[in-house]
């Protein structure tokens, strides 16, 4: 996957499973539905993980961009909880 | 109304008039009916329940005890910068 800029990278992974980590170390794993210039993110079929523990499931969730630490593509979904 | 989600804030727009869940900084959670929002995500909710979770450590056993405090508001204006995430109501 080649990306010309960080935002090209993000556009490339729309529709794919990702992990979004927040500065508070909460992680959301789900399908990246869309994002905007603030790095506000909407995920589908999202799981909330706090300190490695599964907490919640959301069909859709909006994440306010200022809380985002990183976004990374997730190759195999839920491998660690199988 | 356009029902497509093209940018993340559309997800919030689609929840207008519906019950939403908001995760706030400081271990606070809110559930209420969404009346209005803006680009900062300042929000007006009605019939709100706030759940505040605090973890207390028992000095004798060192056990972590989760305690929740609940409050209700008829109407609430929330400043956007305290918001971490917003989820539309769960569809069962």
Backbone of each chain as nested JSON, in Angstrom:
{
  "chains": [
    {"id": "A", "residues": [
      {"number": 1, "name": "UNK", "atoms": {"N": [0.859, -1.197, 0.0], "CA": [0.0, 0.0, 0.0], "C": [0.896, 1.248, 0.0]}},
      {"number": 2, "name": "UNK", "atoms": {"N": [0.816, 2.038, -1.049], "CA": [1.618, 3.266, -1.071], "C": [0.737, 4.452, -0.7]}},
      {"number": 3, "name": "UNK", "atoms": {"N": [1.302, 5.342, 0.117], "CA": [0.577, 6.542, 0.515], "C": [1.469, 7.742, 0.242]}},
      {"number": 4, "name": "UNK", "atoms": {"N": [0.895, 8.763, -0.371], "CA": [1.675, 9.971, -0.636], "C": [1.746, 10.84, 0.612]}},
      {"number": 5, "name": "UNK", "atoms": {"N": [0.709, 10.802, 1.39], "CA": [0.675, 11.622, 2.594], "C": [-0.117, 10.871, 3.657]}},
      {"number": 6, "name": "UNK", "atoms": {"N": [-0.011, 11.321, 4.892], "CA": [-0.778, 10.64, 5.945], "C": [-2.274, 10.56, 5.645]}},
      {"number": 7, "name": "UNK", "atoms": {"N": [-2.826, 11.621, 5.042], "CA": [-4.272, 11.547, 4.796], "C": [-4.602, 10.6, 3.648]}},
      {"number": 8, "name": "UNK", "atoms": {"N": [-3.655, 10.419, 2.697], "CA": [-3.867, 9.389, 1.663], "C": [-3.904, 8.006, 2.291]}},
      {"number": 9, "name": "UNK", "atoms": {"N": [-3.027, 7.832, 3.266], "CA": [-3.011, 6.551, 3.986], "C": [-4.371, 6.282, 4.613]}},
      {"number": 10, "name": "UNK", "atoms": {"N": [-4.927, 7.308, 5.266], "CA": [-6.224, 7.129, 5.915], "C": [-7.316, 6.835, 4.896]}},
      {"number": 11, "name": "UNK", "atoms": {"N": [-7.277, 7.546, 3.752], "CA": [-8.288, 7.298, 2.713], "C": [-8.193, 5.861, 2.214]}},
      {"number": 12, "name": "UNK", "atoms": {"N": [-6.949, 5.35, 2.138], "CA": [-6.724, 3.989, 1.658], "C": [-7.324, 2.921, 2.555]}},
      {"number": 13, "name": "UNK", "atoms": {"N": [-7.437, 3.214, 3.837], "CA": [-7.91, 2.164, 4.748], "C": [-9.393, 2.312, 5.102]}},
      {"number": 14, "name": "UNK", "atoms": {"N": [-10.098, 3.24, 4.428], "CA": [-11.551, 3.336, 4.647], "C": [-12.212, 2.031, 4.199]}},
      {"number": 15, "name": "UNK", "atoms": {"N": [-13.11, 1.542, 5.023], "CA": [-13.806, 0.289, 4.714], "C": [-13.085, -0.94, 5.236]}},
      {"number": 16, "name": "UNK", "atoms": {"N": [-11.897, -0.725, 5.815], "CA": [-11.131, -1.875, 6.307], "C": [-11.181, -1.926, 7.833]}},
      {"number": 17, "name": "UNK", "atoms": {"N": [-10.89, -3.105, 8.387], "CA": [-10.835, -3.198, 9.85], "C": [-9.621, -2.443, 10.393]}},
      {"number": 18, "name": "UNK", "atoms": {"N": [-9.842, -1.648, 11.405], "CA": [-8.76, -0.859, 11.993], "C": [-8.82, -0.93, 13.518]}},
      {"number": 19, "name": "UNK", "atoms": {"N": [-7.731, -0.537, 14.122], "CA": [-7.711, -0.296, 15.566], "C": [-7.459, 1.189, 15.764]}},
      {"number": 20, "name": "UNK", "atoms": {"N": [-8.319, 1.837, 16.528], "CA": [-8.121, 3.241, 16.871], "C": [-7.766, 3.284, 18.342]}},
      {"number": 21, "name": "UNK", "atoms": {"N": [-6.568, 3.779, 18.64], "CA": [-6.175, 3.9, 20.036], "C": [-6.311, 5.355, 20.44]}},
      {"number": 22, "name": "UNK", "atoms": {"N": [-6.886, 5.596, 21.6], "CA": [-7.043, 6.956, 22.102], "C": [-5.91, 7.282, 23.074]}},
      {"number": 23, "name": "UNK", "atoms": {"N": [-5.722, 8.557, 23.33], "CA": [-4.647, 8.961, 24.242], "C": [-4.875, 8.384, 25.645]}},
      {"number": 24, "name": "UNK", "atoms": {"N": [-6.148, 8.118, 25.976], "CA": [-6.453, 7.519, 27.275], "C": [-6.231, 6.012, 27.277]}},
      {"number": 25, "name": "UNK", "atoms": {"N": [-5.623, 5.483, 26.2], "CA": [-5.274, 4.08, 25.997], "C": [-6.486, 3.159, 25.763]}},
      {"number": 26, "name": "UNK", "atoms": {"N": [-7.681, 3.734, 25.65], "CA": [-8.838, 2.935, 25.214], "C": [-8.641, 2.604, 23.735]}},
      {"number": 27, "name": "UNK", "atoms": {"N": [-9.007, 1.38, 23.352], "CA": [-8.916, 1.007, 21.945], "C": [-10.293, 0.688, 21.385]}},
      {"number": 28, "name": "UNK", "atoms": {"N": [-10.524, 1.122, 20.162], "CA": [-11.727, 0.751, 19.429], "C": [-11.307, -0.035, 18.21]}},
      {"number": 29, "name": "UNK", "atoms": {"N": [-11.879, -1.231, 18.057], "CA": [-11.578, -2.058, 16.895], "C": [-12.845, -2.172, 16.073]}},
      {"number": 30, "name": "UNK", "atoms": {"N": [-12.753, -1.819, 14.805], "CA": [-13.943, -1.916, 13.968], "C": [-13.63, -1.543, 12.537]}},
      {"number": 31, "name": "UNK", "atoms": {"N": [-14.677, -1.457, 11.718], "CA": [-14.524, -1.088, 10.314], "C": [-14.522, 0.434, 10.223]}},
      {"number": 32, "name": "UNK", "atoms": {"N": [-13.499, 0.975, 9.581], "CA": [-13.39, 2.431, 9.438], "C": [-14.42, 2.902, 8.411]}},
      {"number": 33, "name": "UNK", "atoms": {"N": [-15.486, 3.546, 8.872], "CA": [-16.546, 4.0, 7.952], "C": [-16.132, 5.298, 7.277]}},
      {"number": 34, "name": "UNK", "atoms": {"N": [-15.693, 6.264, 8.041], "CA": [-15.22, 7.519, 7.46], "C": [-14.525, 8.36, 8.51]}},
      {"number": 35, "name": "UNK", "atoms": {"N": [-13.813, 9.387, 8.019], "CA": [-13.148, 10.317, 8.918], "C": [-13.089, 11.678, 8.242]}},
      {"number": 36, "name": "UNK", "atoms": {"N": [-12.785, 12.707, 9.037], "CA": [-12.706, 14.054, 8.487], "C": [-11.381, 14.704, 8.874]}},
      {"number": 37, "name": "UNK", "atoms": {"N": [-11.237, 15.995, 8.533], "CA": [-9.968, 16.692, 8.742], "C": [-9.605, 16.844, 10.218]}},
      {"number": 38, "name": "UNK", "atoms": {"N": [-10.59, 16.784, 11.112], "CA": [-10.301, 16.849, 12.553], "C": [-9.838, 15.5, 13.087]}},
      {"number": 39, "name": "UNK", "atoms": {"N": [-9.854, 14.501, 12.23], "CA": [-9.631, 13.108, 12.598], "C": [-10.765, 12.564, 13.464]}},
      {"number": 40, "name": "UNK", "atoms": {"N": [-11.929, 13.232, 13.386], "CA": [-13.128, 12.581, 13.895], "C": [-13.295, 11.301, 13.092]}},
      {"number": 41, "name": "UNK", "atoms": {"N": [-13.719, 10.241, 13.761], "CA": [-13.759, 8.939, 13.1], "C": [-15.11, 8.292, 13.357]}},
      {"number": 42, "name": "UNK", "atoms": {"N": [-15.673, 7.657, 12.328], "CA": [-16.817, 6.797, 12.625], "C": [-16.471, 5.364, 12.272]}},
      {"number": 43, "name": "UNK", "atoms": {"N": [-16.773, 4.487, 13.202], "CA": [-16.497, 3.064, 13.039], "C": [-17.811, 2.305, 13.002]}},
      {"number": 44, "name": "UNK", "atoms": {"N": [-17.794, 1.194, 12.272], "CA": [-18.938, 0.277, 12.279], "C": [-18.502, -1.012, 12.964]}},
      {"number": 45, "name": "UNK", "atoms": {"N": [-19.476, -1.691, 13.564], "CA": [-19.225, -2.965, 14.263], "C": [-18.01, -2.833, 15.178]}},
      {"number": 46, "name": "UNK", "atoms": {"N": [-18.042, -1.812, 16.022], "CA": [-16.869, -1.492, 16.825], "C": [-16.893, -2.197, 18.177]}},
      {"number": 47, "name": "UNK", "atoms": {"N": [-15.711, -2.562, 18.604], "CA": [-15.547, -3.146, 19.937], "C": [-14.682, -2.196, 20.749]}},
      {"number": 48, "name": "UNK", "atoms": {"N": [-15.065, -2.024, 22.012], "CA": [-14.299, -1.163, 22.91], "C": [-13.454, -2.039, 23.829]}},
      {"number": 49, "name": "UNK", "atoms": {"N": [-12.158, -1.785, 23.841], "CA": [-11.238, -2.56, 24.687], "C": [-10.542, -1.602, 25.626]}},
      {"number": 50, "name": "UNK", "atoms": {"N": [-10.629, -1.859, 26.922], "CA": [-9.94, -1.037, 27.911], "C": [-8.96, -1.928, 28.667]}},
      {"number": 51, "name": "UNK", "atoms": {"N": [-7.695, -1.54, 28.631], "CA": [-6.603, -2.303, 29.263], "C": [-6.675, -3.77, 28.853]}},
      {"number": 52, "name": "UNK", "atoms": {"N": [-6.85, -4.01, 27.566], "CA": [-6.861, -5.37, 27.04], "C": [-8.115, -6.161, 27.332]}},
      {"number": 53, "name": "UNK", "atoms": {"N": [-9.105, -5.513, 27.955], "CA": [-10.345, -6.22, 28.27], "C": [-11.477, -5.71, 27.396]}},
      {"number": 54, "name": "UNK", "atoms": {"N": [-12.25, -6.653, 26.846], "CA": [-13.403, -6.273, 26.04], "C": [-14.463, -5.643, 26.928]}},
      {"number": 55, "name": "UNK", "atoms": {"N": [-14.983, -4.469, 26.509], "CA": [-15.958, -3.77, 27.346], "C": [-17.334, -3.654, 26.709]}},
      {"number": 56, "name": "UNK", "atoms": {"N": [-17.363, -3.33, 25.416], "CA": [-18.64, -2.994, 24.786], "C": [-18.607, -3.214, 23.284]}},
      {"number": 57, "name": "UNK", "atoms": {"N": [-19.79, -3.302, 22.709], "CA": [-19.93, -3.429, 21.268], "C": [-20.857, -2.335, 20.767]}},
      {"number": 58, "name": "UNK", "atoms": {"N": [-20.534, -1.717, 19.678], "CA": [-21.384, -0.676, 19.108], "C": [-21.573, -0.947, 17.609]}},
      {"number": 59, "name": "UNK", "atoms": {"N": [-22.801, -0.842, 17.142], "CA": [-23.06, -0.982, 15.703], "C": [-22.383, 0.169, 14.961]}},
      {"number": 60, "name": "UNK", "atoms": {"N": [-22.477, 1.366, 15.525], "CA": [-21.831, 2.556, 14.981], "C": [-21.3, 3.352, 16.147]}},
      {"number": 61, "name": "UNK", "atoms": {"N": [-20.163, 3.983, 15.934], "CA": [-19.676, 4.894, 16.97], "C": [-18.912, 6.042, 16.333]}},
      {"number": 62, "name": "UNK", "atoms": {"N": [-19.116, 7.231, 16.906], "CA": [-18.407, 8.437, 16.494], "C": [-17.32, 8.697, 17.531]}},
      {"number": 63, "name": "UNK", "atoms": {"N": [-16.09, 8.895, 17.084], "CA": [-14.996, 9.206, 18.014], "C": [-14.498, 10.62, 17.727]}},
      {"number": 64, "name": "UNK", "atoms": {"N": [-14.478, 11.471, 18.753], "CA": [-14.035, 12.857, 18.553], "C": [-12.523, 12.863, 18.328]}},
      {"number": 65, "name": "UNK", "atoms": {"N": [-12.095, 13.543, 17.245], "CA": [-10.725, 13.441, 16.755], "C": [-9.638, 13.794, 17.75]}},
      {"number": 66, "name": "UNK", "atoms": {"N": [-9.904, 14.73, 18.67], "CA": [-8.851, 15.173, 19.585], "C": [-8.37, 14.063, 20.518]}},
      {"number": 67, "name": "UNK", "atoms": {"N": [-9.177, 13.01, 20.68], "CA": [-8.791, 11.921, 21.573], "C": [-7.934, 10.854, 20.894]}},
      {"number": 68, "name": "UNK", "atoms": {"N": [-7.778, 10.962, 19.559], "CA": [-7.133, 9.874, 18.814], "C": [-5.614, 9.929, 18.98]}},
      {"number": 69, "name": "UNK", "atoms": {"N": [-5.028, 8.776, 19.301], "CA": [-3.583, 8.647, 19.416], "C": [-3.036, 8.062, 18.114]}},
      {"number": 70, "name": "UNK", "atoms": {"N": [-3.579, 6.918, 17.696], "CA": [-3.214, 6.388, 16.381], "C": [-4.331, 5.575, 15.759]}},
      {"number": 71, "name": "UNK", "atoms": {"N": [-4.214, 5.374, 14.437], "CA": [-5.118, 4.491, 13.689], "C": [-4.239, 3.49, 12.972]}},
      {"number": 72, "name": "UNK", "atoms": {"N": [-4.522, 2.217, 13.115], "CA": [-3.711, 1.214, 12.44], "C": [-4.611, 0.16, 11.797]}},
      {"number": 73, "name": "UNK", "atoms": {"N": [-4.255, -0.293, 10.58], "CA": [-5.066, -1.351, 9.974], "C": [-4.938, -2.621, 10.81]}},
      {"number": 74, "name": "UNK", "atoms": {"N": [-6.028, -3.354, 10.848], "CA": [-6.052, -4.566, 11.67], "C": [-6.128, -5.72, 10.701]}},
      {"number": 75, "name": "UNK", "atoms": {"N": [-5.095, -6.537, 10.654], "CA": [-5.052, -7.572, 9.611], "C": [-6.081, -8.653, 9.857]}},
      {"number": 76, "name": "UNK", "atoms": {"N": [-5.99, -9.258, 11.041], "CA": [-6.947, -10.322, 11.332], "C": [-7.762, -9.884, 12.527]}},
      {"number": 77, "name": "UNK", "atoms": {"N": [-9.058, -9.765, 12.332], "CA": [-9.916, -9.252, 13.373], "C": [-10.086, -10.255, 14.497]}},
      {"number": 78, "name": "UNK", "atoms": {"N": [-9.991, -9.764, 15.729], "CA": [-10.301, -10.564, 16.924], "C": [-9.405, -11.782, 17.092]}},
      {"number": 79, "name": "UNK", "atoms": {"N": [-8.202, -11.726, 16.534], "CA": [-7.316, -12.868, 16.658], "C": [-7.007, -13.147, 18.129]}},
      {"number": 80, "name": "UNK", "atoms": {"N": [-6.841, -12.066, 18.903], "CA": [-6.415, -12.233, 20.284], "C": [-7.521, -12.734, 21.193]}},
      {"number": 81, "name": "UNK", "atoms": {"N": [-8.777, -12.612, 20.759], "CA": [-9.84, -13.085, 21.666], "C": [-10.473, -14.383, 21.189]}},
      {"number": 82, "name": "UNK", "atoms": {"N": [-9.819, -15.05, 20.229], "CA": [-10.354, -16.336, 19.792], "C": [-9.964, -17.432, 20.777]}}
    ]},
    {"id": "B", "residues": [
      {"number": 1, "name": "UNK", "atoms": {"N": [-34.038, 14.43, 4.2], "CA": [-32.703, 14.344, 4.818], "C": [-31.882, 13.246, 4.143]}},
      {"number": 2, "name": "UNK", "atoms": {"N": [-30.609, 13.581, 3.926], "CA": [-29.712, 12.594, 3.344], "C": [-29.316, 11.583, 4.413]}},
      {"number": 3, "name": "UNK", "atoms": {"N": [-29.584, 10.327, 4.158], "CA": [-29.345, 9.309, 5.175], "C": [-27.971, 8.656, 5.054]}},
      {"number": 4, "name": "UNK", "atoms": {"N": [-27.165, 9.16, 4.133], "CA": [-25.845, 8.578, 3.945], "C": [-24.861, 9.114, 4.98]}},
      {"number": 5, "name": "UNK", "atoms": {"N": [-23.919, 8.286, 5.376], "CA": [-22.868, 8.741, 6.275], "C": [-21.619, 9.014, 5.438]}},
      {"number": 6, "name": "UNK", "atoms": {"N": [-21.383, 10.293, 5.123], "CA": [-20.231, 10.659, 4.296], "C": [-19.084, 11.172, 5.145]}},
      {"number": 7, "name": "UNK", "atoms": {"N": [-19.425, 11.825, 6.221], "CA": [-18.386, 12.23, 7.166], "C": [-18.866, 11.843, 8.563]}},
      {"number": 8, "name": "UNK", "atoms": {"N": [-17.917, 11.709, 9.488], "CA": [-18.29, 11.154, 10.8], "C": [-19.458, 11.874, 11.469]}},
      {"number": 9, "name": "UNK", "atoms": {"N": [-19.52, 13.199, 11.327], "CA": [-20.551, 13.952, 12.035], "C": [-21.962, 13.616, 11.524]}},
      {"number": 10, "name": "UNK", "atoms": {"N": [-22.048, 13.02, 10.311], "CA": [-23.358, 12.565, 9.803], "C": [-23.981, 11.533, 10.74]}},
      {"number": 11, "name": "UNK", "atoms": {"N": [-23.107, 10.769, 11.383], "CA": [-23.598, 9.761, 12.326], "C": [-24.348, 10.437, 13.476]}},
      {"number": 12, "name": "UNK", "atoms": {"N": [-23.842, 11.603, 13.893], "CA": [-24.507, 12.36, 14.951], "C": [-25.79, 12.983, 14.396]}},
      {"number": 13, "name": "UNK", "atoms": {"N": [-25.707, 13.512, 13.18], "CA": [-26.88, 14.147, 12.553], "C": [-28.038, 13.152, 12.443]}},
      {"number": 14, "name": "UNK", "atoms": {"N": [-27.708, 11.907, 12.099], "CA": [-28.746, 10.88, 11.941], "C": [-29.395, 10.514, 13.271]}},
      {"number": 15, "name": "UNK", "atoms": {"N": [-28.744, 10.883, 14.381], "CA": [-29.277, 10.538, 15.698], "C": [-30.126, 11.647, 16.3]}},
      {"number": 16, "name": "UNK", "atoms": {"N": [-30.324, 12.754, 15.573], "CA": [-31.159, 13.849, 16.088], "C": [-32.54, 13.325, 16.457]}},
      {"number": 17, "name": "UNK", "atoms": {"N": [-32.978, 13.677, 17.666], "CA": [-34.294, 13.223, 18.118], "C": [-34.269, 11.834, 18.722]}},
      {"number": 18, "name": "UNK", "atoms": {"N": [-33.109, 11.178, 18.66], "CA": [-33.013, 9.816, 19.196], "C": [-32.21, 9.796, 20.481]}},
      {"number": 19, "name": "UNK", "atoms": {"N": [-32.335, 8.683, 21.177], "CA": [-31.58, 8.531, 22.407], "C": [-30.145, 8.142, 22.048]}},
      {"number": 20, "name": "UNK", "atoms": {"N": [-29.193, 8.863, 22.588], "CA": [-27.798, 8.529, 22.306], "C": [-27.027, 8.282, 23.596]}},
      {"number": 21, "name": "UNK", "atoms": {"N": [-25.871, 7.678, 23.397], "CA": [-24.95, 7.396, 24.494], "C": [-23.701, 8.228, 24.251]}},
      {"number": 22, "name": "UNK", "atoms": {"N": [-23.242, 8.955, 25.258], "CA": [-22.02, 9.75, 25.117], "C": [-21.025, 9.321, 26.174]}},
      {"number": 23, "name": "UNK", "atoms": {"N": [-19.805, 9.03, 25.711], "CA": [-18.721, 8.738, 26.648], "C": [-17.936, 10.018, 26.833]}},
      {"number": 24, "name": "UNK", "atoms": {"N": [-17.815, 10.453, 28.1], "CA": [-17.163, 11.723, 28.401], "C": [-15.838, 11.483, 29.113]}},
      {"number": 25, "name": "UNK", "atoms": {"N": [-15.0, 12.505, 29.1], "CA": [-13.769, 12.453, 29.9], "C": [-14.134, 12.363, 31.375]}},
      {"number": 26, "name": "UNK", "atoms": {"N": [-13.21, 11.828, 32.17], "CA": [-13.432, 11.757, 33.615], "C": [-14.404, 10.655, 34.006]}},
      {"number": 27, "name": "UNK", "atoms": {"N": [-14.439, 9.563, 33.217], "CA": [-15.284, 8.399, 33.515], "C": [-16.758, 8.74, 33.707]}},
      {"number": 28, "name": "UNK", "atoms": {"N": [-17.239, 9.647, 32.862], "CA": [-18.655, 9.983, 32.884], "C": [-19.317, 9.466, 31.617]}},
      {"number": 29, "name": "UNK", "atoms": {"N": [-20.542, 8.986, 31.78], "CA": [-21.318, 8.54, 30.636], "C": [-22.671, 9.227, 30.688]}},
      {"number": 30, "name": "UNK", "atoms": {"N": [-23.187, 9.599, 29.532], "CA": [-24.495, 10.245, 29.476], "C": [-25.394, 9.499, 28.513]}},
      {"number": 31, "name": "UNK", "atoms": {"N": [-26.656, 9.396, 28.887], "CA": [-27.662, 8.861, 27.97], "C": [-28.82, 9.842, 27.938]}},
      {"number": 32, "name": "UNK", "atoms": {"N": [-29.219, 10.23, 26.741], "CA": [-30.326, 11.168, 26.645], "C": [-30.74, 11.38, 25.202]}},
      {"number": 33, "name": "UNK", "atoms": {"N": [-31.771, 12.199, 25.034], "CA": [-32.292, 12.456, 23.69], "C": [-31.561, 13.644, 23.082]}},
      {"number": 34, "name": "UNK", "atoms": {"N": [-31.031, 13.447, 21.873], "CA": [-30.234, 14.469, 21.205], "C": [-31.136, 15.519, 20.559]}},
      {"number": 35, "name": "UNK", "atoms": {"N": [-30.976, 16.771, 21.003], "CA": [-31.763, 17.859, 20.422], "C": [-30.993, 18.707, 19.446]}},
      {"number": 36, "name": "UNK", "atoms": {"N": [-29.729, 18.99, 19.749], "CA": [-28.946, 19.855, 18.875], "C": [-27.464, 19.59, 19.08]}},
      {"number": 37, "name": "UNK", "atoms": {"N": [-26.678, 19.895, 18.037], "CA": [-25.221, 19.796, 18.142], "C": [-24.628, 20.779, 17.148]}},
      {"number": 38, "name": "UNK", "atoms": {"N": [-23.331, 21.099, 17.322], "CA": [-22.648, 21.937, 16.341], "C": [-21.305, 21.317, 15.966]}},
      {"number": 39, "name": "UNK", "atoms": {"N": [-20.487, 22.071, 15.219], "CA": [-19.228, 21.498, 14.708], "C": [-18.216, 21.177, 15.807]}},
      {"number": 40, "name": "UNK", "atoms": {"N": [-18.348, 21.833, 16.969], "CA": [-17.462, 21.507, 18.091], "C": [-17.966, 20.293, 18.852]}},
      {"number": 41, "name": "UNK", "atoms": {"N": [-19.19, 19.871, 18.476], "CA": [-19.86, 18.794, 19.199], "C": [-20.404, 19.251, 20.545]}},
      {"number": 42, "name": "UNK", "atoms": {"N": [-20.585, 20.581, 20.703], "CA": [-21.412, 21.049, 21.807], "C": [-22.786, 20.425, 21.569]}},
      {"number": 43, "name": "UNK", "atoms": {"N": [-23.412, 19.985, 22.66], "CA": [-24.611, 19.166, 22.487], "C": [-25.7, 19.57, 23.471]}},
      {"number": 44, "name": "UNK", "atoms": {"N": [-26.939, 19.519, 23.016], "CA": [-28.074, 19.69, 23.916], "C": [-28.82, 18.363, 24.013]}},
      {"number": 45, "name": "UNK", "atoms": {"N": [-28.948, 17.874, 25.243], "CA": [-29.664, 16.616, 25.487], "C": [-30.827, 16.866, 26.43]}},
      {"number": 46, "name": "UNK", "atoms": {"N": [-31.879, 16.065, 26.296], "CA": [-32.965, 16.11, 27.278], "C": [-33.125, 14.74, 27.921]}},
      {"number": 47, "name": "UNK", "atoms": {"N": [-33.825, 14.721, 29.056], "CA": [-34.024, 13.482, 29.831], "C": [-32.733, 12.695, 29.966]}},
      {"number": 48, "name": "UNK", "atoms": {"N": [-31.761, 13.344, 30.595], "CA": [-30.408, 12.803, 30.631], "C": [-30.164, 12.03, 31.916]}},
      {"number": 49, "name": "UNK", "atoms": {"N": [-29.486, 10.906, 31.756], "CA": [-28.959, 10.215, 32.93], "C": [-27.44, 10.238, 32.838]}},
      {"number": 50, "name": "UNK", "atoms": {"N": [-26.799, 10.742, 33.874], "CA": [-25.341, 10.764, 33.941], "C": [-24.893, 9.649, 34.87]}},
      {"number": 51, "name": "UNK", "atoms": {"N": [-23.922, 8.878, 34.416], "CA": [-23.347, 7.838, 35.274], "C": [-21.879, 8.168, 35.467]}},
      {"number": 52, "name": "UNK", "atoms": {"N": [-21.486, 8.376, 36.712], "CA": [-20.095, 8.673, 37.055], "C": [-19.508, 7.443, 37.731]}},
      {"number": 53, "name": "UNK", "atoms": {"N": [-18.416, 6.936, 37.177], "CA": [-17.788, 5.74, 37.739], "C": [-16.489, 6.119, 38.445]}},
      {"number": 54, "name": "UNK", "atoms": {"N": [-16.372, 5.732, 39.685], "CA": [-15.108, 5.951, 40.403], "C": [-14.592, 4.61, 40.929]}},
      {"number": 55, "name": "UNK", "atoms": {"N": [-13.291, 4.448, 40.87], "CA": [-12.681, 3.222, 41.385], "C": [-12.046, 3.561, 42.726]}},
      {"number": 56, "name": "UNK", "atoms": {"N": [-12.542, 2.91, 43.744], "CA": [-11.967, 3.102, 45.081], "C": [-11.152, 1.878, 45.436]}},
      {"number": 57, "name": "UNK", "atoms": {"N": [-10.041, 2.093, 46.103], "CA": [-9.203, 0.968, 46.511], "C": [-9.37, 0.749, 48.014]}},
      {"number": 58, "name": "UNK", "atoms": {"N": [-9.823, -0.458, 48.331], "CA": [-9.994, -0.836, 49.731], "C": [-8.622, -0.886, 50.395]}},
      {"number": 59, "name": "UNK", "atoms": {"N": [-8.438, -0.093, 51.443], "CA": [-7.109, 0.023, 52.05], "C": [-6.643, -1.272, 52.688]}},
      {"number": 60, "name": "UNK", "atoms": {"N": [-7.582, -2.097, 53.144], "CA": [-7.182, -3.338, 53.808], "C": [-6.878, -4.455, 52.828]}},
      {"number": 61, "name": "UNK", "atoms": {"N": [-7.755, -4.623, 51.834], "CA": [-7.596, -5.755, 50.923], "C": [-6.958, -5.359, 49.591]}},
      {"number": 62, "name": "UNK", "atoms": {"N": [-6.762, -4.056, 49.362], "CA": [-6.253, -3.54, 48.094], "C": [-7.15, -3.884, 46.899]}},
      {"number": 63, "name": "UNK", "atoms": {"N": [-8.394, -4.247, 47.184], "CA": [-9.321, -4.555, 46.104], "C": [-9.821, -3.28, 45.448]}},
      {"number": 64, "name": "UNK", "atoms": {"N": [-9.988, -3.336, 44.142], "CA": [-10.556, -2.191, 43.44], "C": [-12.07, -2.318, 43.424]}},
      {"number": 65, "name": "UNK", "atoms": {"N": [-12.741, -1.301, 43.917], "CA": [-14.199, -1.333, 43.96], "C": [-14.741, -0.255, 43.018]}},
      {"number": 66, "name": "UNK", "atoms": {"N": [-15.552, -0.688, 42.045], "CA": [-16.164, 0.262, 41.109], "C": [-17.44, 0.807, 41.735]}},
      {"number": 67, "name": "UNK", "atoms": {"N": [-17.507, 2.126, 41.834], "CA": [-18.722, 2.728, 42.381], "C": [-19.322, 3.646, 41.342]}},
      {"number": 68, "name": "UNK", "atoms": {"N": [-20.623, 3.553, 41.17], "CA": [-21.264, 4.442, 40.202], "C": [-22.245, 5.361, 40.9]}},
      {"number": 69, "name": "UNK", "atoms": {"N": [-22.242, 6.599, 40.46], "CA": [-23.179, 7.593, 40.953], "C": [-24.03, 8.041, 39.772]}},
      {"number": 70, "name": "UNK", "atoms": {"N": [-25.333, 8.103, 39.991], "CA": [-26.225, 8.499, 38.907], "C": [-26.899, 9.817, 39.218]}},
      {"number": 71, "name": "UNK", "atoms": {"N": [-27.065, 10.641, 38.18], "CA": [-27.797, 11.909, 38.311], "C": [-28.692, 12.057, 37.098]}},
      {"number": 72, "name": "UNK", "atoms": {"N": [-29.777, 12.749, 37.272], "CA": [-30.679, 12.978, 36.144], "C": [-30.86, 14.465, 35.901]}},
      {"number": 73, "name": "UNK", "atoms": {"N": [-30.992, 14.815, 34.634], "CA": [-31.206, 16.209, 34.234], "C": [-32.339, 16.244, 33.213]}},
      {"number": 74, "name": "UNK", "atoms": {"N": [-33.183, 17.239, 33.339], "CA": [-34.231, 17.421, 32.325], "C": [-33.625, 17.876, 31.014]}},
      {"number": 75, "name": "UNK", "atoms": {"N": [-32.7, 18.819, 31.132], "CA": [-32.093, 19.414, 29.936], "C": [-30.638, 19.706, 30.252]}},
      {"number": 76, "name": "UNK", "atoms": {"N": [-29.766, 19.436, 29.297], "CA": [-28.339, 19.604, 29.56], "C": [-27.647, 20.131, 28.312]}},
      {"number": 77, "name": "UNK", "atoms": {"N": [-26.788, 21.148, 28.51], "CA": [-25.916, 21.618, 27.435], "C": [-24.522, 21.091, 27.741]}},
      {"number": 78, "name": "UNK", "atoms": {"N": [-23.914, 20.388, 26.799], "CA": [-22.608, 19.775, 27.039], "C": [-21.566, 20.437, 26.142]}},
      {"number": 79, "name": "UNK", "atoms": {"N": [-20.474, 20.905, 26.743], "CA": [-19.395, 21.472, 25.951], "C": [-18.647, 20.351, 25.229]}},
      {"number": 80, "name": "UNK", "atoms": {"N": [-18.419, 20.556, 23.926], "CA": [-17.905, 19.483, 23.065], "C": [-16.558, 18.92, 23.463]}},
      {"number": 81, "name": "UNK", "atoms": {"N": [-15.694, 19.74, 24.069], "CA": [-14.33, 19.248, 24.283], "C": [-14.229, 18.157, 25.341]}},
      {"number": 82, "name": "UNK", "atoms": {"N": [-15.295, 17.917, 26.099], "CA": [-15.268, 16.838, 27.085], "C": [-15.681, 15.49, 26.518]}},
      {"number": 83, "name": "UNK", "atoms": {"N": [-16.079, 15.498, 25.239], "CA": [-16.646, 14.273, 24.661], "C": [-15.557, 13.379, 24.068]}},
      {"number": 84, "name": "UNK", "atoms": {"N": [-15.619, 12.103, 24.359], "CA": [-14.7, 11.137, 23.756], "C": [-15.382, 10.452, 22.572]}},
      {"number": 85, "name": "UNK", "atoms": {"N": [-16.574, 9.922, 22.8], "CA": [-17.244, 9.173, 21.731], "C": [-18.75, 9.252, 21.883]}},
      {"number": 86, "name": "UNK", "atoms": {"N": [-19.44, 9.113, 20.753], "CA": [-20.909, 9.13, 20.743], "C": [-21.401, 7.901, 19.995]}},
      {"number": 87, "name": "UNK", "atoms": {"N": [-22.365, 7.21, 20.596], "CA": [-22.935, 6.053, 19.914], "C": [-24.442, 6.22, 19.821]}},
      {"number": 88, "name": "UNK", "atoms": {"N": [-25.0, 5.96, 18.643], "CA": [-26.457, 5.954, 18.506], "C": [-27.019, 4.823, 19.366]}},
      {"number": 89, "name": "UNK", "atoms": {"N": [-28.329, 4.829, 19.621], "CA": [-28.898, 3.789, 20.479], "C": [-28.623, 2.414, 19.903]}},
      {"number": 90, "name": "UNK", "atoms": {"N": [-28.447, 1.454, 20.799], "CA": [-28.229, 0.084, 20.322], "C": [-29.535, -0.435, 19.754]}},
      {"number": 91, "name": "UNK", "atoms": {"N": [-29.427, -1.046, 18.605], "CA": [-30.62, -1.61, 17.97], "C": [-30.665, -3.092, 18.277]}},
      {"number": 92, "name": "UNK", "atoms": {"N": [-31.725, -3.47, 18.99], "CA": [-31.811, -4.883, 19.378], "C": [-32.634, -5.667, 18.379]}}
    ]}
  ]
}
